[in-house]
Amino acid sequence: MIKFVVVFITIVLVFIFQPANSQNENFVDIKKIIPSIQLDIRYYIDYNFVGQQIEGYNAPKCLLTRDASQALLEVQEELMHKSYSLKVYDCYRPQRSVDHFVRWAQDIDDQKMKSDFYPNVDKQNLFIEGYIADRSSHSRGSTVDLTMVSIPTPPQEGYSPYRTFIDNSIDMGTSFDFFDPSSHTLTSQVDDTQQANRLLLKAVMEKHGFRNYSREWWHYTFINEPFPNTYFDFPIS
């Protein structure tokens, strides 16, 4: 009986933690489902907290499970009636990309993006304070990082290390991936307009089946995600 239990537990752990390396047929390119959605895939470019293109991001695409994509379509349709559009920063994230984050976080000397993304956090504390982890819900395919832009949408210049990057999204009080308590969805560190913008996004996302991560105003997971225990690792291409 003990041997059976050990074997059963081993099988369960392998199922939960074994990365899947080939793209699942249930993943879709969000632009094929929501042509009007805007993309700003930060891990494909150098403007992110690491300061370089992240391993696994071979194309500036947003891949999500079909279920999450259909729910996000409903969000987009509702927001467009309010003269807004969704703008996506990140969707499915390969496990190899998460591993890249972990290696970067362990290199305490590499702090070239500190002033933009974590000015108030010691890099050595990124794990302790929960900003970096060795697993991400993004790797399950139903989590998305996003914001809203007004319609018509102001132009956004491409990133250059020689000038300040200006996001064309509506004012949320902090930038995407800003590691700080001011990025918590509910906080006294932003003004009334910025808080109202966060709450509008939250209300519409929750209405259509998404759950917010309270420490990041941009982070939402589809509640009925089809792969709650599987962490995929196929590259985005």
Secondary structure in CASP SS format (residue, H / E / C, confidence):
PFRMAT SS
TARGET T0000
AUTHOR 0000-0000-0000
METHOD secondary structure of the structure
MODEL  1
M C 1.00
I H 1.00
K H 1.00
F H 1.00
V H 1.00
V H 1.00
V H 1.00
F H 1.00
I H 1.00
T H 1.00
I H 1.00
V H 1.00
L H 1.00
V H 1.00
F H 1.00
I H 1.00
F H 1.00
Q C 1.00
P C 1.00
A E 1.00
N C 1.00
S C 1.00
Q C 1.00
N C 1.00
E C 1.00
N C 1.00
F E 1.00
V E 1.00
D E 1.00
I H 1.00
K H 1.00
K H 1.00
I H 1.00
I C 1.00
P C 1.00
S C 1.00
I C 1.00
Q E 1.00
L E 1.00
D C 1.00
I C 1.00
R H 1.00
Y H 1.00
Y H 1.00
I C 1.00
D C 1.00
Y C 1.00
N C 1.00
F C 1.00
V C 1.00
G C 1.00
Q C 1.00
Q C 1.00
I C 1.00
E C 1.00
G C 1.00
Y E 1.00
N C 1.00
A C 1.00
P C 1.00
K C 1.00
C C 1.00
L E 1.00
L E 1.00
T E 1.00
R H 1.00
D H 1.00
A H 1.00
S H 1.00
Q H 1.00
A H 1.00
L H 1.00
L H 1.00
E H 1.00
V H 1.00
Q H 1.00
E H 1.00
E H 1.00
L H 1.00
M H 1.00
H C 1.00
K C 1.00
S C 1.00
Y E 1.00
S E 1.00
L E 1.00
K E 1.00
V E 1.00
Y E 1.00
D E 1.00
C C 1.00
Y C 1.00
R C 1.00
P C 1.00
Q H 1.00
R H 1.00
S H 1.00
V H 1.00
D H 1.00
H H 1.00
F H 1.00
V H 1.00
R H 1.00
W H 1.00
A H 1.00
Q H 1.00
D C 1.00
I C 1.00
D C 1.00
D C 1.00
Q C 1.00
K C 1.00
M C 1.00
K H 1.00
S H 1.00
D H 1.00
F H 1.00
Y C 1.00
P C 1.00
N C 1.00
V C 1.00
D C 1.00
K H 1.00
Q H 1.00
N H 1.00
L C 1.00
F C 1.00
I C 1.00
E C 1.00
G C 1.00
Y C 1.00
I C 1.00
A C 1.00
D C 1.00
R C 1.00
S C 1.00
S H 1.00
H H 1.00
S H 1.00
R H 1.00
G C 1.00
S C 1.00
T E 1.00
V E 1.00
D E 1.00
L E 1.00
T E 1.00
M E 1.00
V E 1.00
S E 1.00
I C 1.00
P C 1.00
T C 1.00
P C 1.00
P C 1.00
Q C 1.00
E C 1.00
G C 1.00
Y C 1.00
S C 1.00
P C 1.00
Y C 1.00
R C 1.00
T C 1.00
F C 1.00
I C 1.00
D C 1.00
N C 1.00
S C 1.00
I C 1.00
D C 1.00
M C 1.00
G C 1.00
T C 1.00
S C 1.00
F C 1.00
D C 1.00
F C 1.00
F C 1.00
D C 1.00
P H 1.00
S H 1.00
S H 1.00
H C 1.00
T C 1.00
L C 1.00
T C 1.00
S C 1.00
Q C 1.00
V C 1.00
D C 1.00
D H 1.00
T H 1.00
Q H 1.00
Q H 1.00
A H 1.00
N H 1.00
R H 1.00
L H 1.00
L H 1.00
L H 1.00
K H 1.00
A H 1.00
V H 1.00
M H 1.00
E H 1.00
K H 1.00
H C 1.00
G C 1.00
F E 1.00
R E 1.00
N E 1.00
Y C 1.00
S C 1.00
R C 1.00
E C 1.00
W C 1.00
W C 1.00
H E 1.00
Y E 1.00
T E 1.00
F E 1.00
I C 1.00
N C 1.00
E C 1.00
P C 1.00
F C 1.00
P C 1.00
N C 1.00
T C 1.00
Y C 1.00
F E 1.00
D C 1.00
F C 1.00
P C 1.00
I E 1.00
S C 1.00
END
